[in-house]
Amino acid sequence: MPKKRTARVEQVKALLIEKIKEGHRRPGNWFLSNRELAGRYKISYQTAHGLIRELCDEGYLHRTEASGTYVASEKHPPKGMALILHGTSKTEERRFGAILRELLEERLHEEKIDYVIDYADAFTEYPPDRFCVIWGGHYDLHDIPDVVHYSVLIDRKPQPGLNSVFTDSISVDLYSAGVSAAQLLKKNGAFTCPAVMMGTPNTWPDLLEGFKSLWEPMAVEYTEDWEDENFEDSFRRLQAQGHFDCLFCGNNTSAEVARKILGAEFPMVAYGDETRAVDAGVTALTIPWSEIAEAVIAIYRKRRNGDSSAAKQRLLSPNVYLAPGWRK
């Protein structure tokens, strides 16, 4: 027969509920551990564990595996989204940040989700009462906030540490895209001398590593920035390094420049946006924009409904666009 609970334990439970309701610990704040609760209120560890379990069952607390217990947040859900985007996403050109912004805005309007946009070159703190979608710029959140704040990173992984428990991420499998590009070129003809044209240094290094894991290029060239004329200069430097009979372009702009210089028949594969690949007539591994947007909406709805499970790092496969005449 279960042991009857003492008046002291009931008093502790009532006091904890009162403190939560009065806001002594805000939604999303870390709650006391079993050991801290036992020490503060002079009760046994087992009793403290039972009280926290009851408060979780009654909706006052949430417990997340491997990270701890928090004051339940579903009573104060985020008021909407904050899109924290690098300033380059303001452009009307069809480039990564701008495409992402347009697609997310379209979906948020369809779903009737309130949002604000903040164009920033760095992200170091969370705006209040908003679920954050973060792309581009310098990301530095080593300091642990007083209030748990859920967010999602696009095209990068969260920093190691406790913040990663609350920060979901959505990325494209760039290493696999690089391997796939090498496979497509190998499959399409008897080529022996591939070359690679990338964007700025340190942009998507996994893309190049994936390609090199299957096929070592005779030359790799980078550009100083994303302006077309700089890609033309970089491409001339690539040509000066020697003969190559096929080409992998790590972005749409380099593929468009190369297509202009080499002509429509030269064998090449690119990585980037499908619309631009179609316009350039270039076979490409393409960014799964719709899947990214749907994943963002799903994560937001999950968090808004009070889901406090540990964050996940989602790795999406690229799509494949085969230009007319490409050997299948």
N, C-alpha and C positions, 0 to 999 in steps of 0.2 A: 504494500500500500504506500503511495507517495507520501513523503513527509510534508506536513502542513507548513505553509510559508509563514514566517513570523511577521509581526506588524512592522518590524524594522525594515525588512526587505520590501514590503509593500510601500512603505514610506519613501524608500530610496527610489523605487520605480516611479512613484507619483512625482517626486521632485525632478527626476530626469525629464519626464514628459512636460512638466511645467516649464523647465528651462528651455526645452526645444521650442515650445509654443510661444514663449516670450522672446525668442530670438537671441538668447545668450550664445547659441551656436547657430550660425546661419546655414541655410540649405547649401549643401556642397562642402561644408567644413568637415575636417576630420573629427571623428568622435573619439572618446576615450577607448583605449584598448581594454581587454579583460583585466590585465594586471593593474593598469592605472585606475580603473573603476573600483577594483577590489581594495587597492591601497587607499584611495581617497575616501571611500565610504565605510571602510573597516568591515568588509564582507569577504566571504571566501571567493577564491578564484572561480570555482564551479558555479557559485551563485551569480557572480558577475557575468559569466558566460551565458547563463540562462536568461538573465535580464536583457542582455544585448540581443539575444536570439528572439525574445518576445517583442522587443521594440522594432526589430526588423520585420517580423511577421505582421505587426500592427501598422506598418507603413511609416514609422517615425525615422527609421534608419535604413540605409542600404549597406550591405556588405559586399565588397568586391574581392574576389580571390586574389591572393598574393599582394594586395595593396592596402587593405584595411576596411574600416567601417566609417561611414559618412552620414551626416544628417541628410535625410531624404530630400531630393530636389524637385520631385514632380509637382509639389505644391507651388513652386515658383519656376515654371519652365522658362526657357529663353524666349524673349519677345520676337525673335526672328533671327535672321542671319546677318553677319557682317562679312562682306567679301573684302579681304585684305590682299590687294593685288599690287604687283610692281607697277611703277608708272608707265612702263612700256605698253601695258594693256589698254591704255587710253586710245591708242592708234586705231584708225579705221582700216588699216591694212590687215590682211588675213595672216596674222602671226599668232603664235601660241597663246599669249596672254589675252589678246583681243578676241580670239575665237572662244576661249574659255569663258571670258566675261559675257559675251553675247549669248552663248548657249545657256549659261547659268541664269542670266536675267530672263531669258525666254521661259525656262522651266519654272523659275520662281513665280513669274506672273501666272503661268498656267495653274500652279499649285496654290496660288493666293498666299504665298509666304512673304511676309514683310522682310525687307532687307535694306542695308545701307552699303555703300562702297567707299572704301578708304584706299587711296592710291599711296603707297608708301614704299620706300626703298629698304626699310628695315621693320622688323616686327619684334618688339620686346615686351609688350604687355597686352593683356586682354581688354577689350572694351566691355563695359558692364552689360549684363542681361542679353548678350548676343552669342549665338553659336558662330564660331569663326571658321571661315574657309580661307586658307592662306596659300598664296602662290607667289613665288619669286621673291627677290630681295634677300636681305640678310636676316636670318632667323636665329634668335638667341633667347632661349627661355630656360637657362640653367637654374635661375632662382625659382623656388617652388612657391606658387601663390597661396595666400591664406585660404582662398576659396577654390574648390575644384572647378575647373572650367574646361568643358569639352570643346574640341575643335578637330578639324581635319586638314591635313597638309596635302597639297597636290604636287605630284612630280618630285617628291623628296620624302625621306624617312625622318621621323622625329629624333631628337637628340636622346642619347641614352639617359636613363634615370627615371625618377617618378613621373615626370611630365609625360613620358611615353605611354604610361598606363592610361592617360586620358586623351591622348592625341592619336586619332585614327589617321591613316594615310592611304592615298590612292596613287599608284605609279604604274607606268607601262614597263613591261619586262624588256628593258633596252638590250640586255645581253642576248636574250633570245632573238630580238629583232636583228642584231648584228649577225648572229649565226645564220638566221634565215636569209639575210641579204647575200651572204657568201654562198649559201646553197642555191639560191635562184640564179646567180651568175654562173656558178659551176654547171648547173643543169641546162642552161640556155645555150651553151656553146663550148668549143674547145679553147678556152682562154687560158693564158698562162701568166699574164702580168697585170694583176689588178692594182689600181690606185685608189686612194681614199681621200675625199675632200670633206673636212669637218667644219664646224662653226668656230667660235672662239675657243681657245684652250680651256680645258676643264669643263666644257659643255658636254654632258652625256658621255663620260669616258667609258661606261659599260657598253655603249654601242660599238665603239671601236674595239674594245677587248673581245666582244662576242665575235666580231668579224675575224679578228686575228687568231682566235682560237681554232678556226677552221681553215683560214687562208691568210698567209703573211703577205701584206701588200708590198709592192716595190717602192712605194712612196706614200707619205701621208702629209697633207698640207692643211694649215689652219688659216683663219682670217682674223684680222685685228678687231673688227666689229661687224655689225649686221647690215651695213650698207652695201648695195649691189656692186658699186665700183671697187670696194675692197675685196669682194669675192672674185671679181675679174682679175685683180692683181694677184690674188692668192692662186687662182687657177693657172695663170701664166707661170708662176713659180713652180707649180706642180708639173707642168709640161716641160719645164727646163730640167727637171730631174731625170728625164729619160722616157723611153717608150712605154706606154701601157695600153692594153687592148680591151679593158673594161673598167668600169668606175663605180664606186659606191659613194654616194653623197649623203652625209649625215643630217641634212636638212633640206627644205624645199628651195631656199634661195640658191644654194650651191648647185642644185640640180637644174634650176632654171638657167643659171649662167652657163653651166657646162653644156646644156642642150643647145643654147644659142651659138656657142663657139664650135662644138663638135658636130652638130647636126642631128637630125631626127633618127638616124640609123645607128648611131654609136650605142653599144650596149651599156646600160647603166641601171642601177637600182638606187632608190632614195629612201629616206625615212622622213615622215612628216605628215602634213595634212593631205587628205585624199583629194579634196577639191583642187588644190594647187597641183597635185600630181597628175590629175586628169587633164587639167589645162596645159600642162607642160608635156603631156604624152609620155610620162615616165612611170615605169613599174615601181611600186613603192610598198614598204611596210608602213601602215598608216595608224595614226593615233585614234583609239576608239572613243571618240568624243561623247557619244550618247551614253556609253557604259559609265564613263567618268561622271557625267551629270546625274545619272540615275543613282549611282552609288552615293554621291553627295546628299541627294534628297533622302535616300533611305537611312543614312547615318543620322542626319538631322532629325528625322521623325522618331527614330529609335531613342535618341537622347532626350528629345522633347517629351516623350512619353515616360521618362523616368528610368530608362535602362542605364544601369551603372556598371555594366560588365566591362571587363578590360578591353582597351582599344585593340583594333586589328590593323595589320598592314596588308592592304590589298594590292596584289600584283596582277595587272591585266595583260593579256596577250595582245599584240598588235593585230590589226586587220591587214589583209593583203589585197592590193590593187594590181592587176595585171594589165598593162597597156596593150592596145590592139597590136596584134602581130607577135606578141611574146609567146615563146614556145612553152606550152603547158606540160 
